Amino acid sequence: MLYMFGDSFSIPESHKTEVFGPDGKSVTYLPLEKSWTTLVNEEFFRDSEIVSDAVLGCSNDYIYQQICIRESSFKTGDYVLVQLTSLHREWFFKDKPYLSNTHNLLGNLDQLDSSITKEQQTALQMYMQYLHSDHRLILHYNAILDSINFRTKLYGEHGIRCLILPGFHNVPGVQGNLSEVSGLEFDCEKTALKYYDKTGDMRFNHFSEVNHKILANKVINFFKTGEIVDLTSGFEKGMYAKEDI
């Protein structure tokens, strides 16, 4: 069995028709034959569904909680992929883990009336003004990373193969991060900003199809041979230019 934890970089293909963005609107993705998580799963478990707790926009708190909930089901021969997200995301609303990107929330409050109350909106604004601390978030992220590293070592002792993939911040044992891979599909930052402003992001998991296949192969090679996952090379770059947006 493949167990998957993460954010929008890792949501399974079943989400392609049911995912909603931070403004509550449905997301229409570009056509994709198979996502990287599907390709990894098929390599090892062709007849088995991915057990995925990946949620668009969630925080590392949520990811860690789901690992703790699921780990009693892990068995020898299973594979576990933990894709960490941005340390700046905070899980404020228990039943809405997808509303953890605070900065995006504050920029779209007028579109979130049905998701959070006016009182909650005010509380978020007051929190960001008076209580927010990058120093605390960094410490919190490092504590979660240390705990997950410890757990993955224990899993390994029971024949459960584990990989931690960094979404935004580099981690020991992996070169680069997924955010860099995604961003380098554009020929420059201005093109990326124009694309996001116009479409949000229609790439499923924030990758073009060719890079889904490349990422899947890197993950598969890690599980088969122990080869370090290098997210800094081997991917297609600059496919999107300003004139194409």
Backbone torsions as a table, in degrees:
resi	resn	phi	psi	omega
1	MET	NA	140.4	174.2
2	LEU	-104.0	123.4	175.9
3	TYR	-105.7	132.2	-174.5
4	MET	-125.5	130.2	177.3
5	PHE	-130.1	136.5	179.9
6	GLY	165.2	-160.4	-179.5
7	ASP	-115.9	-145.7	-174.4
8	SER	-67.5	-17.7	173.9
9	PHE	-65.5	-18.0	-169.7
10	SER	-129.5	2.0	-178.6
11	ILE	-59.0	143.0	-176.5
12	PRO	-75.0	165.3	-176.3
13	GLU	-62.3	-22.2	177.8
14	SER	-61.8	-18.5	-179.6
15	HIS	-82.2	-7.3	-173.8
16	LYS	-62.3	-24.4	-179.0
17	THR	-110.8	4.8	-175.1
18	GLU	-134.7	2.1	-177.7
19	VAL	-82.1	142.3	176.6
20	PHE	-122.5	141.5	-179.6
21	GLY	-77.7	179.4	-177.0
22	PRO	-63.7	-18.4	178.0
23	ASP	-95.2	7.8	177.0
24	GLY	84.4	1.1	-178.9
25	LYS	-93.2	146.7	180.0
26	SER	-68.2	151.6	-178.7
27	VAL	-104.9	128.5	175.9
28	THR	-104.5	117.8	-174.5
29	TYR	-96.6	156.6	173.5
30	LEU	-65.1	151.1	178.6
31	PRO	-56.2	141.3	-179.0
32	LEU	-148.0	126.8	-179.5
33	GLU	-67.6	-54.8	179.3
34	LYS	-149.3	137.7	177.4
35	SER	-78.7	166.3	-178.2
36	TRP	-64.2	-34.8	179.5
37	THR	-69.2	-36.7	176.3
38	THR	-63.9	-43.1	-179.7
39	LEU	-63.3	-40.5	177.8
40	VAL	-65.0	-44.7	-178.8
41	ASN	-62.5	-42.2	-178.5
42	GLU	-65.6	-28.7	-179.9
43	GLU	-64.9	-33.3	-174.6
44	PHE	-111.9	-30.5	-174.6
45	PHE	-138.0	74.8	-171.7
46	ARG	-61.5	-30.6	-175.2
47	ASP	-105.3	16.3	-175.2
48	SER	-121.9	141.1	175.8
49	GLU	-78.1	149.4	172.9
50	ILE	-70.0	135.0	169.3
51	VAL	-89.9	102.0	-172.3
52	SER	-117.3	128.7	172.2
53	ASP	-112.1	18.8	178.4
54	ALA	-70.8	134.9	-177.4
55	VAL	-134.6	129.0	177.1
56	LEU	-56.3	130.0	173.1
57	GLY	77.5	9.4	-176.0
58	CYS	-81.2	173.5	-179.4
59	SER	-107.3	171.8	176.8
60	ASN	-68.0	-27.5	174.5
61	ASP	-58.1	-46.4	-179.4
62	TYR	-65.3	-43.9	179.2
63	ILE	-58.9	-45.0	-179.4
64	TYR	-64.1	-42.2	179.0
65	GLN	-58.9	-44.9	-177.2
66	GLN	-66.0	-34.9	175.4
67	ILE	-61.2	-46.8	-178.9
68	CYS	-61.8	-36.3	180.0
69	ILE	-70.6	-41.3	-173.0
70	ARG	-82.1	-24.8	-165.3
71	GLU	-62.0	-23.5	177.9
72	SER	-67.2	-16.0	179.1
73	SER	-92.2	-11.7	-178.3
74	PHE	-64.6	139.0	179.1
75	LYS	-131.1	159.9	176.0
76	THR	-53.1	131.3	-178.5
77	GLY	96.2	-8.5	177.3
78	ASP	-78.6	161.2	176.0
79	TYR	-122.1	138.3	-178.6
80	VAL	-126.5	123.9	176.4
81	LEU	-112.6	118.8	177.5
82	VAL	-112.3	111.1	179.8
83	GLN	-105.5	107.7	-177.8
84	LEU	-76.9	151.3	-177.5
85	THR	-110.4	-167.5	-177.3
86	SER	-68.2	138.7	178.2
87	LEU	-69.0	-13.5	-178.4
88	HIS	-83.9	-6.7	178.9
89	ARG	-84.3	138.3	-179.0
90	GLU	-131.6	134.9	-175.7
91	TRP	-91.1	94.6	-176.9
92	PHE	-89.5	-37.4	-171.4
93	PHE	-112.6	113.6	-170.0
94	LYS	-53.7	-43.2	-176.4
95	ASP	-91.1	7.9	179.8
96	LYS	-133.9	63.8	-178.8
97	PRO	-62.9	-20.0	-179.9
98	TYR	-75.4	-6.3	177.9
99	LEU	-105.5	52.1	-176.1
100	SER	-105.5	-7.3	179.3
101	ASN	-87.4	87.7	-169.2
102	THR	-57.2	-43.5	-177.0
103	HIS	-64.0	-39.6	176.5
104	ASN	-66.4	-38.4	178.6
105	LEU	-59.8	-47.8	-177.1
106	LEU	-66.0	-24.6	178.0
107	GLY	-84.8	-6.2	-177.8
108	ASN	-131.7	28.6	-175.9
109	LEU	-59.7	-33.7	-178.3
110	ASP	-69.0	-15.6	-179.0
111	GLN	-104.4	5.1	-173.3
112	LEU	-114.4	18.9	-175.6
113	ASP	-56.8	-35.1	-176.9
114	SER	-82.8	-11.8	-176.7
115	SER	-95.9	-42.7	179.7
116	ILE	-135.0	151.5	-175.8
117	THR	-76.7	166.0	176.8
118	LYS	-60.6	-38.4	178.9
119	GLU	-63.4	-40.8	178.9
120	GLN	-67.6	-37.5	177.1
121	GLN	-62.0	-44.3	179.0
122	THR	-63.5	-40.6	179.1
123	ALA	-62.3	-40.2	177.5
124	LEU	-61.7	-44.3	-179.9
125	GLN	-63.2	-42.8	179.9
126	MET	-66.7	-39.2	178.3
127	TYR	-60.6	-49.1	-178.1
128	MET	-64.0	-31.2	-178.5
129	GLN	-77.8	-38.1	-169.3
130	TYR	-116.3	-23.1	-171.6
131	LEU	-119.8	-19.0	-177.0
132	HIS	-59.8	136.7	-179.8
133	SER	-144.5	114.4	176.4
134	ASP	-62.4	-36.7	179.3
135	HIS	-58.7	-44.6	179.6
136	ARG	-66.1	-39.9	-179.4
137	LEU	-65.4	-36.9	177.6
138	ILE	-64.9	-45.1	177.6
139	LEU	-61.0	-42.0	-179.6
140	HIS	-63.8	-43.8	179.3
141	TYR	-61.9	-46.0	-179.5
142	ASN	-63.5	-35.2	177.8
143	ALA	-65.9	-43.2	178.1
144	ILE	-64.5	-43.5	179.7
145	LEU	-61.1	-43.9	178.7
146	ASP	-61.3	-41.6	-179.0
147	SER	-66.7	-42.2	179.8
148	ILE	-67.3	-39.4	176.3
149	ASN	-59.4	-42.8	178.6
150	PHE	-62.4	-43.3	-179.7
151	ARG	-64.8	-42.5	-177.9
152	THR	-64.0	-33.0	176.1
153	LYS	-65.8	-40.9	177.2
154	LEU	-64.3	-42.2	178.4
155	TYR	-59.8	-42.7	-179.1
156	GLY	-59.1	-32.7	178.3
157	GLU	-67.6	-15.6	179.3
158	HIS	-110.5	20.0	175.3
159	GLY	75.1	24.7	177.8
160	ILE	-107.7	115.2	-176.7
161	ARG	-81.3	130.2	-175.6
162	CYS	-128.4	146.6	175.5
163	LEU	-139.5	130.8	172.9
164	ILE	-100.9	119.1	177.9
165	LEU	-105.8	126.5	179.5
166	PRO	-81.2	126.8	177.2
167	GLY	-79.4	-46.2	-173.6
168	PHE	-128.6	-26.6	-174.4
169	HIS	-124.8	129.1	-177.0
170	ASN	-58.7	145.8	178.2
171	VAL	-129.4	154.2	177.9
172	PRO	-59.1	138.6	176.8
173	GLY	95.8	-8.7	177.3
174	VAL	-135.5	136.5	178.4
175	GLN	-93.8	124.4	178.9
176	GLY	80.4	-169.1	179.3
177	ASN	-150.1	165.7	-174.1
178	LEU	-67.9	-32.6	179.3
179	SER	-61.7	-38.3	178.5
180	GLU	-66.9	-41.2	178.1
181	VAL	-59.5	-46.3	-179.1
182	SER	-63.3	-45.7	-177.2
183	GLY	-66.3	-31.9	-177.7
184	LEU	-77.3	-1.1	172.0
185	GLU	-71.5	-13.9	176.9
186	PHE	-98.3	150.0	-177.4
187	ASP	-74.9	-17.9	176.2
188	CYS	-165.6	168.8	-177.4
189	GLU	-64.7	-36.3	179.8
190	LYS	-61.9	-39.4	177.4
191	THR	-63.3	-43.4	179.9
192	ALA	-61.1	-45.8	-179.0
193	LEU	-63.4	-39.4	177.9
194	LYS	-64.1	-41.3	179.6
195	TYR	-63.0	-48.4	-178.6
196	TYR	-64.4	-39.3	179.2
197	ASP	-64.5	-35.6	-175.2
198	LYS	-83.7	-39.2	-170.5
199	THR	-124.8	-6.7	-168.8
200	GLY	78.5	-105.7	168.6
201	ASP	-159.5	109.8	-177.5
202	MET	-90.5	0.5	177.6
203	ARG	-82.0	121.2	179.5
204	PHE	-64.6	131.7	-174.2
205	ASN	61.3	13.5	178.1
206	HIS	69.3	23.7	177.5
207	PHE	-130.3	149.5	168.9
208	SER	-76.8	161.5	-171.8
209	GLU	-57.4	-40.9	-177.7
210	VAL	-61.5	-36.8	-178.9
211	ASN	-79.0	-22.3	169.1
212	HIS	-58.7	-45.5	-177.3
213	LYS	-67.5	-40.6	-179.2
214	ILE	-66.6	-44.5	178.7
215	LEU	-62.4	-43.5	179.1
216	ALA	-58.2	-43.9	-179.3
217	ASN	-63.6	-37.2	178.7
218	LYS	-65.8	-42.1	179.5
219	VAL	-67.3	-42.9	178.4
220	ILE	-60.6	-43.3	179.3
221	ASN	-62.4	-36.6	177.5
222	PHE	-62.6	-48.1	-177.9
223	PHE	-66.7	-31.4	-177.6
224	LYS	-83.9	-38.6	-170.5
225	THR	-123.0	-12.5	-175.8
226	GLY	83.9	5.8	179.9
227	GLU	-61.6	131.5	-179.3
228	ILE	-59.6	135.7	177.3
229	VAL	-76.0	118.1	179.6
230	ASP	-106.8	107.3	-179.8
231	LEU	-94.0	8.5	-178.4
232	THR	-100.3	-6.7	-177.4
233	SER	-147.2	161.2	174.2
234	GLY	90.9	-8.4	-178.7
235	PHE	-93.9	154.7	173.8
236	GLU	-73.5	136.9	-176.4
237	LYS	-126.3	156.6	171.3
238	GLY	63.4	29.8	-179.5
239	MET	-73.1	-24.0	-177.7
240	TYR	-106.2	121.0	175.6
241	ALA	-114.9	160.4	-174.3
242	LYS	-56.0	-38.4	-178.1
243	GLU	-70.3	-13.3	-179.1
244	ASP	-91.8	-12.2	-174.8
245	ILE	-83.4	NA	NA
